[in-house]
Amino acid sequence: MPPITASIALGSICLAIWLYLFLLHGEFWRIRIRQEPGPVSPVRVIAIIPARNEADVIGRSVRSLLAQTAVDLSIILVDDHSTDSTADVARQAARDYAAEDRLTIVSAPPLPEGWTGKLWAAQQGIELARKHRPDFILLTDADVEHSSESVASLVAIAEAGKYDLTSYMVKLECRTIPEHLLIPAFVYFFFQLYPPQWIRNARSSIAGAAGGCMLVRPEALQRANAMYSLRNEIIDDCALAKRIKKSGCDIWLGPTDSARSIRPYASFGEIERMIARSAFNQLRHSFLLLTAAVLGLLLTYVLPVTLLFTPAWPFGVAACALMFATYYPMVLFYRLSLLWTLTLPFAAVVYLGATVHSALRYWTGRGGEWKGRAQDQKANGVPHA
């Protein structure tokens, strides 16, 4: 095929991809902040925080939960074999807030085979919470700081839509240059994989949630047989959402600026390791899916820029315009300059490298490394087809 014809063919494919993503992929790129007033009737919420070596952030998280309005909220912190002062810092935070009676700290039993640490810790909290018969259970991370109306708003969304699982994609820390380059892209790619509009649609099989802030009805957890059925999942939030939706329940996911992660990522390496922890698990440990993902990232995010320097440049211009137009709402959400929109192809290359790195870590027995544990390990030495 002549070079000009080949470039035009590639340009046509590239533009078709972006027309599909822009017009037909659940409007994943739109940022709709839904903020509801608190519930009218009294609601009891028990927040469960699995925590392992989180002394640097747990105090702020606990204080923010104790400051919630319009809901009756208590906290169960499950200390997952921390070697730092996580429990002491949490206890002091409750003491400073004169709310020691609303914080229960339990130590997770030894981790049994076949469980990930976070899910095992969460299971201990759920079992204890059920004894108190709450209206909702809030599964939240130790590094998430909530505004005073955050949980009440989430409860109001759940009640208004009769959702069994309601999840906020919390706003991630975005202050350093590496964070500016890669954190908005992280949320953008997540919503591309799990368009919130499709998640909320009961007729769609797409299910997703953000583990930092998930409000669940206890009966939905019981119906889905969570957490036991998910005990070895690495991407546990989306697995839980899928399980709950499959059981016939309704779920909701949306972005928010009323809850945010306070865990900083000061370097590219820290963010890359965060991505690599679960990327190959997302691809079901499949070499074929890994190959398809690499080719897809190149075709979707790198090729449009390359086409600008070929006879098919009009296709490149159109594809780049659509690509940057879909990314701009996320850049705006993170209050960054419009110019950061142009960095999306670079971010895609970093995510491509992290995905390959994730596969290599899995094949060398270091998959899913987090807090000193490798939780995503291959059963044998042969990569999956």
Secondary structure as the mmCIF struct_conf table of DSSP 4:
data_model
#
loop_
_struct_conf.conf_type_id
_struct_conf.id
_struct_conf.beg_label_comp_id
_struct_conf.beg_label_asym_id
_struct_conf.beg_label_seq_id
_struct_conf.end_label_comp_id
_struct_conf.end_label_asym_id
_struct_conf.end_label_seq_id
HELX_RH_AL_P HELX_RH_AL_P1 PRO A 3 LEU A 24
BEND BEND1 HIS A 25 HIS A 25
TURN_TY1_P TURN_TY1_P1 GLY A 26 TRP A 29
HELX_LH_PP_P HELX_LH_PP_P1 GLU A 36 PRO A 39
BEND BEND2 VAL A 40 SER A 41
STRN STRN1 ARG A 44 ALA A 51
BEND BEND3 ARG A 52 ASN A 53
TURN_TY1_P TURN_TY1_P2 ALA A 55 VAL A 57
HELX_RH_AL_P HELX_RH_AL_P2 ILE A 58 LEU A 66
TURN_TY1_P TURN_TY1_P3 ALA A 67 ALA A 67
BEND BEND4 ALA A 70 VAL A 71
STRN STRN2 ASP A 72 ASP A 79
BEND BEND5 HIS A 81 HIS A 81
BEND BEND6 THR A 83 SER A 85
HELX_RH_AL_P HELX_RH_AL_P3 THR A 86 ASP A 96
TURN_TY1_P TURN_TY1_P4 TYR A 97 ALA A 98
HELX_RH_3T_P HELX_RH_3T_P1 GLU A 100 ARG A 102
STRN STRN3 LEU A 103 SER A 107
HELX_LH_PP_P HELX_LH_PP_P2 ALA A 108 PRO A 112
TURN_TY1_P TURN_TY1_P5 GLU A 113 GLY A 114
HELX_RH_AL_P HELX_RH_AL_P4 GLY A 117 ARG A 130
TURN_TY1_P TURN_TY1_P6 LYS A 131 HIS A 132
BEND BEND7 ASP A 135 ASP A 135
STRN STRN4 PHE A 136 THR A 140
TURN_TY1_P TURN_TY1_P7 ALA A 142 ASP A 143
STRN STRN5 VAL A 144 HIS A 146
TURN_TY1_P TURN_TY1_P8 SER A 148 GLU A 149
HELX_RH_AL_P HELX_RH_AL_P5 SER A 150 GLY A 161
TURN_TY1_P TURN_TY1_P9 LYS A 162 LYS A 162
BEND BEND8 ASP A 164 ASP A 164
STRN STRN6 LEU A 165 LYS A 171
HELX_LH_PP_P HELX_LH_PP_P3 LEU A 172 GLU A 173
BEND BEND9 THR A 176 THR A 176
HELX_RH_AL_P HELX_RH_AL_P6 ILE A 177 LEU A 193
BEND BEND10 TYR A 194 TYR A 194
HELX_RH_AL_P HELX_RH_AL_P7 PRO A 196 ARG A 200
TURN_TY1_P TURN_TY1_P10 ALA A 202 ARG A 203
TURN_TY1_P TURN_TY1_P11 GLY A 211 GLY A 212
STRN STRN7 CYS A 213 VAL A 216
HELX_RH_AL_P HELX_RH_AL_P8 PRO A 218 ARG A 223
TURN_TY1_P TURN_TY1_P12 ALA A 224 MET A 227
HELX_RH_3T_P HELX_RH_3T_P2 TYR A 228 LEU A 230
TURN_TY1_P TURN_TY1_P13 ARG A 231 ASN A 232
BEND BEND11 ILE A 234 ILE A 235
HELX_RH_AL_P HELX_RH_AL_P9 ASP A 236 LYS A 246
TURN_TY1_P TURN_TY1_P14 SER A 247 GLY A 248
STRN STRN8 ILE A 251 SER A 261
BEND BEND12 SER A 267 SER A 267
HELX_RH_AL_P HELX_RH_AL_P10 PHE A 268 ALA A 276
TURN_TY1_P TURN_TY1_P15 ARG A 277 SER A 278
HELX_RH_AL_P HELX_RH_AL_P11 ALA A 279 GLN A 282
TURN_TY1_P TURN_TY1_P16 LEU A 283 HIS A 285
STRN STRN9 SER A 286 SER A 286
HELX_RH_AL_P HELX_RH_AL_P12 PHE A 287 LEU A 297
HELX_RH_PI_P HELX_RH_PI_P1 LEU A 298 VAL A 302
HELX_RH_AL_P HELX_RH_AL_P13 LEU A 303 LEU A 307
TURN_TY1_P TURN_TY1_P17 LEU A 308 PHE A 309
BEND BEND13 THR A 310 THR A 310
TURN_TY1_P TURN_TY1_P18 PRO A 311 ALA A 312
HELX_RH_AL_P HELX_RH_AL_P14 TRP A 313 PHE A 333
TURN_TY1_P TURN_TY1_P19 TYR A 334 ARG A 335
HELX_RH_3T_P HELX_RH_3T_P3 LEU A 338 THR A 343
HELX_RH_AL_P HELX_RH_AL_P15 LEU A 344 TRP A 363
TURN_TY1_P TURN_TY1_P20 THR A 364 GLY A 365
TURN_TY1_P TURN_TY1_P21 GLY A 367 GLY A 368
STRN STRN10 GLU A 369 TRP A 370
TURN_TY1_P TURN_TY1_P22 LYS A 371 GLY A 372
STRN STRN11 ARG A 373 ALA A 374
BEND BEND14 ALA A 379 VAL A 382
STRN STRN12 HIS A 384 HIS A 384
#
